[in-house]
Every structure is written in structure tokens, then in C-alpha cells.
Amino acid sequence: MTTAHANPSPGRALRVSGWILLALGLAFAILVYSAPIDSMQGVIQKILYVHVPSAFAAYLGFAITALFGILYLWRGEVRYDQVAHSSAEVGVVFCTLMIVSGPIWAKGTWGHWWVWDPRLTITLLLWFTYLAYLLLRSFTEGSERAARFAAVYGIVGVLEIPLNYYAIELFGEAAMHPDNLERDSLGDGMRWPFLISVLAGFAAFAYLLLLRVDLTRRRAILEEALLDD
């Protein structure tokens, strides 16, 4: 297997992603603040600009976990496992933000913090799936066998994402969630704030992922140096 320090740390990429995140974060704050207030839901509707981008970032994190899990199983290089593990951690952060922001929006719109809507239920299951992934990794750190099992687990777990996304179409009237956003489904003045919020979410994901991978590799190098001593 390739040693943990086979690749340099992503220092430059981390700095660039940090500046991009700062720029998009400022644009996000300005555009969301100035975005029109929904005539039916009121100001609570603006949580859309946090909730949906968090969902997309969580999906991206778990998809990367699956992709790099496949690469790890194929090539057996620890750097792929490091990215898979780091991406799952960041994905869980955004999935948690999605679960927290959802009930706040639900309380303001439906009058209840939580209902067993199919999408809410599958989202909770998705969160538990990758939380279990992280618990597995924390209890078996350094085990190649556990890393391979986690790679398979992460690949299987990602199948919940299309189920979650298409839950509304699959369950029909049993779903309380509004339909998935489509072209021109947002009101006037909401499209640019929404686009920037999604880009800001992806930028935040990229920054946190690069930061987590960098920390993981630095830790591996330090541990290897201590063992050599």
C-alpha cells in the first residue's frame, strides 16, 4: 500500500478554495438578505437558501465517499481511503445541517417540528447510515480490513440518495414535501440568491474537505515519524 504522505498536502488548493468561499459567502449574505419574501410562507421561506444547498453538499460528500471507496478497493492506496473518510465526515456535517434546518422550516410552514414524511424519514436514515460509517472508522482506526469494509458500506449507502431525492414522486400523496425544484419554479428575484447559495454550499464543502484531508495526512505523517523514532 502507498504510504500516507505519498501526495503533498493541498495547501494551495486550500487557500484558493478559502478565498472562493469568502467571496461566495459575502455574495450569499447580500443576495439572500435582499431576496424577496415569499407571499405565502413569509420570511421563514428564506431557510430554503440553507436547507437545499446543505442537502446538495451532503449528497456530494456521500457520493465522493462512494467514489473514493471504489478507488480504494481497486487500487489499495491509503490516500483514496483518506479522502473517502474525510468526505463522509464533511457530508455528515451538511446532512446534520439539513436535518436541523428542515424542522425549523416545517414548524413555520406545517405547524409541526417533525412529521414522518417519506423524505424526512429517508434523510434521517441517510444521516444514521453515515454516522454509523464514522463510528465504524473511529473504533477500527488503522485497520485495512475495516477500511475495505467501510468502502463497501459507503458504496451501498450512497444508493439512499436517489431514493431520497425521488421520494416525492415515489410516494405521491404520502409526501408532504413540496415538489423538487425545477426550471422557473422559484419566484421572481429568487433564482440568483438560490444559485449563489448552492455554489456557496459547494465551496464550503470543498474547503472543509480539503482541510480535513490535509489534517488527516499531516496526522498520518506525524504518526509514521513517531513510529520511525
Phi, psi and omega in degrees: 000148180288141180292161187293336184257027180294331179247145178292157179290149186279053185299309181295315179299324179294318179294316180298314181296328177295317178293321177297317179298318179299314181297314180291327178296319178294316178298319178301312182298318182291313185290319181291323178297320183271354180297146181295152179272132181298134185290336182264315185268339182082201186293337180300337181296338182293348175294344172310322186286353174250317187295308183291313175301326176296321178297314181298319180293322177296315178301316180298317180299315182287329176293320178293322176302316179293315182299312182284339171294319176297315179297322179294316178296326182282312187261337180071021182264132187295334180298326178291321178294323178298317179294317180301314181295314180297319181294324177296320179298312180293322178300321179294324177301312181288326176294323176296317178297323177296316181292324180288316183287330180301307179298328176298315178294319181297320180298318181286335184260313185260346182086004180227143178292323184212134169229153183277054172295142182307317181291319177299317182295316180292325177298317177298319177296320177299317179298314179296324180300313183275339170294320176296322176302313181292322177296320177301315181293325182289329181274345184233035185300132178090355182271121179294321179297317179294324179296320178291320177296318179296324178298315178295317180299316180294326178292316180292320183298329184293344178294344178288340184294308177297327177297319180293316184294319183263016182301324182295315179292324184288322186258355173056236186290346178287345182268129177269341179300146172292164180300156176300145180297135177232176180303131178066016179276347177273154180287171179300134179084359182259344187292312180294315175303321180293316179299314180295324179294322177293316178296321178295323177296317177294321178295319177296319177298312182299317180297312181294324179294313179299319179296317182291320177296318179299315179296320179297316181290321177297319178296318179297319178296317180297315180296321179293322179294320179295322178294323179294328178289000000 
